Amino acid sequence: MTHGHTNAGVAQRSHVSRSAVGKHVNAIFDKLGLTRPATAAVSPLSCATSASLS
């Protein structure tokens, strides 16, 4: 996902079903407290910015 791949693209490359990828992605988001892929993309940037401002 960090390389811009969709769930379907990851599934194809990993030889697993699209629903399996979706379940894993949702589990990761839940553990990180994220709700959307856009949040996942922005979170590292905001953390890096906050750290550099400290």
C-alpha positions as a Markdown table, in Angstrom:
| # | Residue | x | y | z |
|---|---|---|---|---|
| 1 | Met | 0.0 | 0.0 | 0.0 |
| 2 | Thr | 2.8 | 2.4 | 0.7 |
| 3 | His | 3.8 | 2.0 | -2.9 |
| 4 | Gly | 0.3 | 2.8 | -4.1 |
| 5 | His | -0.9 | -0.7 | -4.7 |
| 6 | Thr | -4.6 | -1.5 | -4.2 |
| 7 | Asn | -5.9 | -4.4 | -2.2 |
| 8 | Ala | -6.5 | -6.2 | -5.5 |
| 9 | Gly | -2.9 | -5.5 | -6.6 |
| 10 | Val | -1.4 | -6.7 | -3.4 |
| 11 | Ala | -3.6 | -9.9 | -3.5 |
| 12 | Gln | -2.5 | -10.6 | -7.0 |
| 13 | Arg | 1.2 | -10.2 | -6.2 |
| 14 | Ser | 0.9 | -12.2 | -3.0 |
| 15 | His | -1.2 | -15.0 | -4.5 |
| 16 | Val | -4.0 | -14.6 | -1.9 |
| 17 | Ser | -7.6 | -13.4 | -2.2 |
| 18 | Arg | -8.6 | -9.8 | -2.2 |
| 19 | Ser | -10.7 | -10.4 | 0.9 |
| 20 | Ala | -7.7 | -11.8 | 2.8 |
| 21 | Val | -5.7 | -8.6 | 2.0 |
| 22 | Gly | -8.7 | -6.5 | 3.1 |
| 23 | Lys | -9.0 | -8.4 | 6.4 |
| 24 | His | -5.3 | -8.0 | 7.1 |
| 25 | Val | -5.3 | -4.3 | 6.2 |
| 26 | Asn | -8.3 | -3.7 | 8.5 |
| 27 | Ala | -6.6 | -5.5 | 11.3 |
| 28 | Ile | -3.5 | -3.4 | 10.9 |
| 29 | Phe | -5.6 | -0.2 | 10.8 |
| 30 | Asp | -7.5 | -1.3 | 13.9 |
| 31 | Lys | -4.2 | -1.9 | 15.8 |
| 32 | Leu | -2.9 | 1.5 | 14.8 |
| 33 | Gly | -6.2 | 3.3 | 15.5 |
| 34 | Leu | -6.6 | 4.4 | 11.9 |
| 35 | Thr | -9.9 | 4.4 | 10.0 |
| 36 | Arg | -8.9 | 5.2 | 6.4 |
| 37 | Pro | -5.9 | 4.6 | 4.1 |
| 38 | Ala | -5.5 | 8.3 | 3.8 |
| 39 | Thr | -5.0 | 8.5 | 7.5 |
| 40 | Ala | -2.3 | 5.8 | 7.3 |
| 41 | Ala | -0.5 | 7.9 | 4.6 |
| 42 | Val | -0.7 | 11.1 | 6.6 |
| 43 | Ser | 0.2 | 9.7 | 10.1 |
| 44 | Pro | 3.9 | 9.1 | 9.4 |
| 45 | Leu | 4.3 | 12.5 | 7.9 |
| 46 | Ser | 2.6 | 14.3 | 10.9 |
| 47 | Cys | 4.8 | 12.3 | 13.3 |
| 48 | Ala | 7.9 | 13.2 | 11.4 |
| 49 | Thr | 6.9 | 16.9 | 11.3 |
| 50 | Ser | 6.0 | 16.9 | 15.0 |
| 51 | Ala | 9.4 | 15.3 | 15.9 |
| 52 | Ser | 11.3 | 17.9 | 13.8 |
| 53 | Leu | 9.5 | 20.7 | 15.5 |
| 54 | Ser | 10.4 | 19.5 | 19.0 |
